[in-house]
């Protein structure tokens, strides 16, 4: 039974406590921006920045507490693959927006 794929003796799996910490942090990181959007107390630009910062922090919380990505040697390949995928997505989206902006600029110059 120790070699079964459902064995929870592996160190890469989180404990109940770590899952609960991740869950509570995720709830907080969702509730605060939701509250700021539903009940505006600061400017729209500040709200946008708060939502973006909380979104990035929430992605990091999910990576650490639920996907168990950390800086250990066992996770190095997974972290490199995630970083490469993130780079490709950022390049695709960023360059696509740049191309669309350039096309819009040149089409409106007539």
N, C-alpha and C positions, 0 to 999 in steps of 0.2 A: 504494500500500500504506500510505502514511502516514495516509490518511483512513479506513482500515478500522476497524471496531469492535473488533478484537482487537489494535490497536496498543498497545504498552506504553510509548510515549513520553510519555504523559500524566503530569503531575506528581502527580495525585491518587492514583496507584497506589503502593503501597509497594515497597520493595526487598526482596530476599531476606533481607538482614540485619534489616530491621524486622519482617518476618514471623517470623523465627526468634526475635527478642527477644520478640515478643508470644506466640509459642508456648511459650517457656521460662517466661515469667512466668505464663502460664495453667496450666502444669503445676505450678509452685510454689504458685500460689494455689489449686489444687485439692488438692494432696498434703498441705499443712499442715493444713487443716481435716479432711480425711479421716483423717489420722494422729491428730489430737486426739479425734475421735469414736471411732475404733477402739481406741485405747490411751489412755483417759482419765487425764490427769495433772493437770488443773486441775478446778475445780468445774464443774457443769453450766451454771450461769449464765454463767460466764466463757467456757466453750466456745461457748455460744450466741452471745455477743457477738463472739467471734473469728470464728466462721463467718459471721455477718452482715456484719462489716466486710470480711472477705476476699471475700465475694460482691459487695459494692458495688465494691470495688477491681477485681475481675475484670471486672465489667460495663464499667467505665471503660477497662480495658486492651483489651477487645474493641472498644469504640467507637473508640479511638484507633488501635490497630495493625491491626485487620482491616477496620473500616468506614471508616477514615480520616476520622473527624469531628474537626475541630480548630477553632480560632478564626479561621481565614482567611476572607477575604471570599467565596471561592468556595464554602465550606461553610456559610455563614451560614443559608441557607434550610433545609438539612438539619438543622442544629442546632436551629433554631426548631421545625421539624416534630417532631423527637424530643422536645424539651422539652414541647411541647403534648400529644403522645401520652402522655408520662409523667404529666403533670398530670391528664389525663382518666382514666387508669388508676388513679392514686392516689385521685382523688375517687370513682370508682365503687367501688373496693374499700373505702376508708375509710368512706364513707357507708353502704355495704351492711352492714359490720360494726357500725356505729353503730345502724342500724335493727334489726338482729338482736338486739343487746344490749338495746336499748330494749324490743323485743317480749318478750324473755325476762324482763326485769325486771318488766314490767307483767303478764305472764301468771302469774308466780310470786308476785305480791303478794296473790292471793286468799286 
